[in-house]
Amino acid sequence: MSSLALNPFRSQVLHWYRLLLRTGKNWKNPEEAQYILNETRTLFRKNQALKNPQDIQAKVFEAEARYQLGQHYNIPYPRPYYAPPRAVAEQITQHNVKPAYMHSNDAYQ
C-alpha cells in the first residue's frame, strides 16, 4: 500500500512544511526567523501521528492561514484573538473568540 493511500494529505503537508522552513530561512529578522523554524518543527512533529483526515485537514488549514497572515502583516507570531466591540465581558472567553489558525498554540489551549 502506498503512503499516499495511507494519508491523502501527505503531499499537502510536505508542501507546507517545506514552504514554512524556506520562509524561516529567508526571513529578514534573525530572531523571528528562528521562531518560524522552531514553531514549524515543533508543531509538525507534534501533529505527525494524526490519522483522522479531518484533523489533518484542519492542521493544514492552520498552517496555510498562519503563513498567509505572517506574509501579509510581516509578523510571524500568531495574532491575538479578537473580541467584538461592545461585547459583554461574561460572553468573551478565549474559547469562543479563538481564530481557527490558533488551535495548535499552547497559550490558547
Secondary structure, 3 states (H helix, E strand, C coil): CCHHHHCCCHHHHHHHHHHHHHHHHHCCCHHHHHHHHHHHHHHHHHCCCCCCHHHHHHHHHHHHHHHHHHHHHCCCCCCCCCCCCCCCHHHCCHHHHCCHHHCCCHHHC
